[in-house]
Amino acid sequence: YERNPYFFKVDTAGNQLPYTDGSRRILVENLEVQDLKALAGEYTHYGWGSLLNYSTYKDNADAGGYRTVLVTYERGNEYGLMFNLNHPDPALQEIFADVRFRQAMSLAINRDEINQLVYFGLATPSQASVTPNSAFYESWMTTNYAAYDEAQANELLDAMGLDKRDANGFRLRPDGEPLTINMQVSVPEDAWRKIAELVVSYWNAVKVKANLKMIEVGLYSEIRAAGTHDIAAWGMDVTDVGDYGGSYAHLRPNWGPRYGSNEWSKWLSTGGAEGIEPPEDIKDLWSASELALQKAFGSPEYMEAAADFYQKTLSGLYQIGTIQRPPQPLLFDKNLRNTPPEDTEGLWSWAYRQWVMYMPEQWYFAE
C-alpha cells in the first residue's frame, strides 16, 4: 500500500498523515514460518503471534530488534463451537436441537484446564458471550453452563434418551445407531488446535464419541456452506459491536463463520419464500433481533429490545464457548514510534480491525 497524499488527517502541527510512505503485508507458508520471521526481526509490527510463544519472543527481542507488548484480545470467545442445527441427518438434527444436549456438552468442557494448558492461566474461562465491556453484559452470560460438571452432563444426556451404550461404552442414538460427532475444522492459531483436541477428549469422557480432523480452510468453508458438517468452530468475533453496522450477523442465523448453512436465515429474511422454516425459538430470536435493529440506536427503546435479544441468543447456547480475553502479544520494531507502550492496557480485536485503534497513520521511524 502507498500513502495517500490527500488523506484527510493531519497532526496537531498541520503535518500531513500518514507519516510513513507505505505498508507491505508479507504472505507466509504457515504459522511456524510466520513466527520465525518475527523472531528474525523481519516485521515492523506483528499482531498474530501466539501466547504459547511469548517467552520465545521475549528471549529473542534484542537479537530481533523488536519489543513485545501484551494487550487483551477482546472478543466474545477464543474458540466458539456450534452444532449443525440444520443437519441433513434427522436424528442428529433432533439431538443437536435439544438444548439439554448443548448444555451437557458445555458442562463436559473443563475450561479451567484449557486456560492452564493453553493460556498459562492468564485468560478467563467463559461461555460464548459478550465481554464484560459490553453495554449488555450480565454476569450469568459468561458462566451459563460453563462450570465443569461431568456428572451433570451425564445426567442431562441420559435424561434426553441417550442412555443406551454400545460394546465400548459409547452412547447410542435413539434409533440405535452410534452417536458420533465428526469435528472437521481448520485453525489459523495453534491455540485453537489445542483447544479442539481437549474438547474432543472431554466429550469422549462423557461417552459421546467425538473425532477430530484438521482440514484445509477452503475445504472447511465448503463443508460448512454445504451444511454437511456436524460442528463448526471459530473465534467469536464482532458481538455487540455489530450493532453499529446494523447487523447481528454473528449472534443470529446464520451465526457468521461458526455455522455456515443459512437455510433458516433465507426463510426468515424472505418471509418463508426460500430456505427452511426454523423452529419457534429461532423465529423468536430473529424477531427480537429485528425489533432491536428497528429502534433508534442508543435510545431507551433500543436498549430494552437489544437486552431482550442478547438474553435470548446467549441463554439458548446456540454457540458454546471455551475461553475469553487472553493476553495477545504484539511485536514492534524498536525504532517504530507512537506505538503502544509496554504497560498499555490496550485491546486487540477484529471488531475494531486490530491495528486501526492504534492509529498507524501516526507511526514513524526514529532517525
N, C-alpha and C positions, 0 to 999 in steps of 0.2 A: 504494500500500500504506500502511496506517496502522499505527502501532506497537501492539503488544500489551502492555497494561499488566500482564499476568501472565506475560510472557516469563520463562523460567526462570533467566536470567543476571542477576547483579548485579556491580558492580565491587568492588574491594577495600575501598572505604569503605562498601559496602552500598547504593549508589545503583542504582536500577532501570535496566536496559538494555532497549532501546536509548536512547541519548541524544536522537536526533532523532525528530521526531514522525511522519515519513512518508517515503516514497520514491516517485518517479514515473518511469516509463520513457517516453521520447519516441520515437514511431514516425516515421520519415522516409521520403522517397520513394526515395532512392538513396544510394550511398556518397558522392557529391560533396556532397549536401545535409548528410549526416551530418557530414562534415569541416568544412563551412562553419559549422555550428552550434557545433562545438568551438572553432574559431578565434575565433568571436564571444563565447566565454565563456558559452554557454547551458547548459553541463552543470556539475554539481558534481563529477562524476567520469566519465571516458570511457576505456573499455578497448579499443575496436575501431578505434583509429587504425592507420595504415599506417606502416611503417618508411620507405617511399618518401617520406612527407610529414614526416618527423621534423624536418628543418631548418626547414620552414614552421611547425611547431608552436613550435619554439624562438624563431623570429623574432617570432612574434605573442603570445608568452606574457604580456608586460607589458600589452599592449593588451587581451588577452582576460581578464586577471585569473586566470591559472592557472599551474601549474608542471608540468613534464614529468619523468617517471621512466621509465627503461629497465629492464625486467626480462627474464628469459629465458622464451620460450614453450616450455614443457615438454610436448611431445607426440612420439609416435613419428616423425612426419614431417609437414612442412608440406603436402605435396601427394602423396598416395599414389595410384597408378594400378593398376587391376585389370582384366584382360581377362575377358570373359564366358566362363567355363569351361562354362556350360550353353547356349552359343549355339545358336539354332534351326537355323543353317546347319551341317550336319555337317562340312563341310570346314573352316570357321573354328573349330569346336569342337575338331577334331583338332589344328589348328595351335596354338591357344591352350593346349591341354592339354600340349603338348610343352615340357618345362622348358627345352630349348635355345632355344626362341623367346623365352621370358620372360627368359632370361639375355642373349640377343642384344639385345633391346630395352632392357634395363637398361644394358648396356655402351655402347649408342649414345648415351646421355644424357650430356651434358657438364655435370656438376653443379658443377664449379668455375666455369664460365662463368655458370651460373644464379646462383650465390652472388654473383658480382661484379656482374652486371647488375641483379639484383632486390634483393639484400640488402647491397650495398656491401661484400661480403667478410666480413661480420660473423656469418654463420650457419655451419653445418657441413654440407658435402656428405655425404649419408648415404643408405644403403639404408633401406627401410621396416623399422623395428626398434623395440625398446625403447630407452630412452635410457640413457646411462651411469649414471644414478642408480638404475636398476633392480637388484634383487637377482639378476636372471637375466641381466644384461648380460655378453656376451663380445665381445671386440674385433672378431671376424670378422663380427659381426652387422651392423654399420654399413658395413662395407667389402665385403660379399659381392656380387660382380659389380657393384660401384659405381664402379670406375675407368673413366674414359672410354677406350674402346678400339674404335674404329670398325673396324679390321682384324679383330679377333677376332669382333666382332658379325657382320661379313660372312661369316666362315668358318663360324660356327655356323648362320647362315641357309642358306648353301649346302649344308652337311652334312645338314640336315634335309629337303632336296629342294626348297628354294625358290630354286634357282639359275637357273631359266628367266626370261627377261625379255621384256617387250613392246617395241613400237617406240620407246617413250620411255625404255627402260632400267629400268622398274619391274618388280618381281618378280611372277611368276605363281604361282598356287596349283598344287598337283599335278594338279588337274583342268583346268588350262589357263586358268581364269578369273583376272582381275586380283586380286591380293591388296590389298584396300583396307580401311583402318581408318577408320571414321567416328567421330570423337571429339565427341560432343554432350554438353556439360557446362554446369553452372551454377556461377558463382563468387561467393561473398559478399565476396571480397577481391580487389583489383586485382592483388596479387602472384600469386595463383593464375592469373589470366588470362595474365599474362606468362610464367609457368612453362609453362602449357599451350601457348602459342604457340611457345616454344622447343623443347619436347619434340617437337611435330609436325615442326618443321624438322629436328631430329636424326634422326627416323625416316625422313623423306624422303631424308635424306643417305645412308642405307644402302639406299635404293631400296625401302622399304616405303611404299607410297602412303598417306599419312595426311591426313585432312581435319579441320579444327576448326570447330565451330559452337557459339557460345554461345546457350543457350536459357534460358527462364524456369524457376525452380526447381521449380514444380509439374509442368511437362511433363517435366523431368528425372527427377523421382521416379516419374512414371507409366511412363516408358520403362524405368527400372530394375526397377520392380515387375513389369512385363510380361516382363522378361527378353529384350527385343529389342535391347538395346544391344550395341555392340562392346566398349566400355570404359567403366568408371566411374572417377570421381576425386573425392577429398575429402581433408580433413585426417585424418591417422591419430591420432585421439584415443583415450584410455581403453585403454591397452595393459595392462600388468601391474596397474594399479590396479583393473582389473576383477575381479581375484582376490577382492578384499574383498567384492564383491557376489555372489560365487559364480557368475561367468559369464566366459566368454572370447569374448563376442559379437563383438568386433572382430578376433579372431585365428583364427577358425574359421568354417565356413559358418554363417550367410550373410555374414560379414565386415562387418556393420554397413552404414553408408551407402556404402561403396565397392563394393558388389556389387549388391544388390537382389533378384535371384531367389533363392528359398530352397528350391528343389526338393530339393536334396541334404539340407539340414538337416531337411526334412519327413521324408524317408526314414530318416535317421539317428535322429531323435527318436521315430519311430513304429515302429521295428523293421521298416521296409520296407512298412508298410501304406499309406503315402501317399508322394507325391513320386517322384523319380527316383533309382535306385541310382547312387551315385558310384563312381569308380574306387578301386582299392585304396589309393593314397596318401592319399586323402581319408578313407577308412574308418580307416586307421591314425592319421591326425591326430585324428580325432574320438575314437577310443578312448583315445589319450594324454591328451586334454583331460579326458575323463570320469574317467579314473583319478586325475588330479591333483585334480579337484574333489571326489572321494570321500574324500580324505585330510584329516586334521585340519590346518587352516591353520597354517603355520609349523613343522609337525613335520618331522623329517628325511625321513620318507617323502613328505611333500608336496613338500619342496624338490627331492627327486630326481625325482619324477614330473613336476613343473612344468618343471624344467630340460629334461627329455626332450621335453615338449610344445613349449617355445619353440624348441628345436633343429629340430624337425620343421616347425613352421609358418613359421619365418623362412628356413630353408635351401631351402624349396620355392619361394620367390619368388612366392607367390600374390599378393602385393602388391609393387609396385615403387615405391621411394621416390625423393625428389629432394633435399630439404633438411631439416635438423633444427636445432632450438634457435636460432632467430634472436632478436635483441632485439625486444621488444614495447613500444612507447611507451604509457604510461598518463598521463592528464591529470587533475589535481586542482585544484579551486578553491583559491586561495591561502589562504583563510580556513578551509578544512576541515582539522581537526586529527586526530591519531592515524592519519594516512595514511602510507604508506611514504616514507621519506626518499629523496632523490635518489641517494644512494650505496648504496641497498639491493641485496642480492644475491637478491632475491625471484624468484618464478616466476609465470607466467601460464599457466593450464591449465584446459581444460574438465574434465579428470579431477577437479580439485579445485573445480570450479564457480567458476572465475575469482575473483570478489571475496570469496568465503566465507573463504578462507585469510587475508585481511587484516582480518577481523573488523569489518565495517562497523557492527555494533551499538555499537562503541566510538567511532565517528567523531562529532565535534561541530563546531560553528562557533564560531570565536573572536569575542568581542564587540567 
